[in-house]
């Protein structure tokens, strides 16, 4: 697990400054504190920071073949590299190391761009082929590992594992993209392929990009997508059995490491399933860790301890204060662009705890998207059931006005908080789902932004992101469609970004068995009713795990990593909220309607409305802007 950077001259072979490559590389020292090196030649510069996990003695990067004409920098793990190594040796390639990095070098020579189809793992890769005068880049299928890039005005192509490495290049234009701002206040993150800067991009999951000297830079090419192609007839019993076999195999190939290895254990279904599989595959007790909260309303550590006792793991728990808001500015530095998932705070702490005892940790991320575990899927399907019974015109006529005029009753029991439901029912599936997951609705963003900023958007709307993915979806089944949308937006943009930055901040490698692409492909082919049955999400997963985990682990109410934002903003962070939202930083951008910000703050403080999620989103944006201003001053 590592950090990579690079500079590539798309126009020729100008000299690359090694000191600049080194500065870019050192911004990511935390990603690879064990070793670091840079390489330059006319037209090309590579940098790499290494967290040594496999082939510690001889896996250094940048790595070249024996002829010196193909070189690679790589972040991630190729889990099937032993099989690929054997295949490549039969083709005549000679290996000098036992690392998966060398597998990539020879795979490019053997198969060219198609080599990426053979890689099973998490990866961000850049390959320089001197003979072909080509730079080939690829990002793994689900987006576990990040890849940022930019084409500078002078024709230099730069890339890195984090946006901060690109910012270290003085030529990067840092104008903020208005569309990214609109996206951020809807989603709480900037979805792929945009970044907060109009001059930088993310390489989307499952895409590759080939750049050749002297030729126009093409659009990235998609090499994989979630198929959602239904299997043939399969009984529930057969599906349960095969799911366990496939899960165990996805876990098994992620257990190879030359450093201490363990797992996160929250006590939820997904992490418990991973630990159960690990316990059956490992000779020694599994190293597990979890965090507890001093507020029982947010604490589920007792469930983690129950699983730990069952599988006799070497379990460690640390208690975290729920008032852990001191990390706010740390997060702004960690994520480089506005990022508003407050569960990044406990995620940071659990990674900090895990790194005290292991270098590699397996996590249960991806289970909710794969197997329809989110409650919002249940609500979306209930709404879609109503939609399907009523003509579109009648739905808009009835539910449109109800959604518009029904009061927003955050304080009331759930049964009386129908405004969002009415609004969703007046829309189609994609519009309704977008409305349901948005941190700030279309109507709120219309009030949030100034008329001048809305003009700069030129009609762009954040829902265009989801509509673009929906148009390319391989499925029209309603449940599969919204799972697909989450796999393209929320999973890489929020969940995997959160875990990558929080873990890499502590030089911890996190492996994600439930996002093994072969497992994802197979699960996507299961009938939707095996995933969400009635009100039970992850139905087939839970049934298949009944022989491994107790009922109260499998079927208890989902908690998640929550933090008490509403109380913070009416208590210890009250003045911070006022200073940040109503101070000069946001005002001077020209983006925000200060009267609306004032109304939001006052209504939240009084308890009339719960604006905790929008306020956190604004706090993180303001923290990002302050960091930008400091950077500009430097």
HELIX and SHEET records of a PDB file:
HELIX    1   1 UNK A   18  UNK A   26  1                                   9    
HELIX    2   2 UNK A   29  UNK A   31  5                                   3    
HELIX    3   3 UNK A   81  UNK A   90  1                                  10    
HELIX    4   4 UNK A  100  UNK A  111  1                                  12    
HELIX    5   5 UNK A  112  UNK A  118  5                                   7    
HELIX    6   6 UNK A  163  UNK A  167  1                                   5    
HELIX    7   7 UNK A  178  UNK A  187  1                                  10    
HELIX    8   8 UNK A  236  UNK A  252  1                                  17    
HELIX    9   9 UNK A  269  UNK A  281  1                                  13    
HELIX   10  10 UNK A  296  UNK A  298  5                                   3    
HELIX   11  11 UNK A  301  UNK A  310  1                                  10    
HELIX   12  12 UNK A  325  UNK A  327  5                                   3    
HELIX   13  13 UNK A  328  UNK A  335  1                                   8    
HELIX   14  14 UNK A  344  UNK A  355  1                                  12    
HELIX   15  15 UNK A  367  UNK A  371  1                                   5    
HELIX   16  16 UNK A  375  UNK A  389  1                                  15    
HELIX   17  17 UNK A  392  UNK A  405  1                                  14    
HELIX   18  18 UNK A  414  UNK A  416  5                                   3    
HELIX   19  19 UNK A  419  UNK A  425  1                                   7    
HELIX   20  20 UNK A  429  UNK A  437  1                                   9    
HELIX   21  21 UNK A  442  UNK A  448  1                                   7    
HELIX   22  22 UNK A  451  UNK A  457  1                                   7    
HELIX   23  23 UNK A  463  UNK A  471  1                                   9    
HELIX   24  24 UNK A  478  UNK A  488  1                                  11    
HELIX   25  25 UNK A  490  UNK A  490  1                                   1    
HELIX   26  26 UNK A  491  UNK A  496  3                                   6    
HELIX   27  27 UNK A  497  UNK A  504  1                                   8    
HELIX   28  28 UNK A  513  UNK A  515  5                                   3    
HELIX   29  29 UNK A  517  UNK A  524  1                                   8    
HELIX   30  30 UNK A  528  UNK A  531  1                                   4    
HELIX   31  31 UNK A  539  UNK A  544  1                                   6    
HELIX   32  32 UNK A  551  UNK A  554  1                                   4    
HELIX   33  33 UNK A  565  UNK A  570  1                                   6    
HELIX   34  34 UNK A  574  UNK A  582  1                                   9    
HELIX   35  35 UNK A  584  UNK A  587  1                                   4    
HELIX   36  36 UNK A  594  UNK A  606  1                                  13    
HELIX   37  37 UNK A  612  UNK A  633  1                                  22    
SHEET    1   A 6 UNK A  35  UNK A  41  0                                        
SHEET    2   A 6 UNK A  44  UNK A  50 -1                                        
SHEET    3   A 6 UNK A   2  UNK A   9 -1                                        
SHEET    4   A 6 UNK A 156  UNK A 160 -1                                        
SHEET    5   A 6 UNK A 148  UNK A 151 -1                                        
SHEET    6   A 6 UNK A 201  UNK A 202 -1                                        
SHEET    1   B 6 UNK A  63  UNK A  64  0                                        
SHEET    2   B 6 UNK A  70  UNK A  78 -1                                        
SHEET    3   B 6 UNK A 121  UNK A 129 -1                                        
SHEET    4   B 6 UNK A 134  UNK A 139 -1                                        
SHEET    5   B 6 UNK A 207  UNK A 212 -1                                        
SHEET    6   B 6 UNK A 221  UNK A 222 -1                                        
SHEET    1   C 5 UNK A 314  UNK A 320  0                                        
SHEET    2   C 5 UNK A 287  UNK A 293  1                                        
SHEET    3   C 5 UNK A 261  UNK A 264  1                                        
SHEET    4   C 5 UNK A 360  UNK A 362  1                                        
SHEET    5   C 5 UNK A 509  UNK A 511  1                                        
SHEET    1   D 2 UNK A 532  UNK A 533  0                                        
SHEET    2   D 2 UNK A 536  UNK A 537 -1                                        
END                                                                             
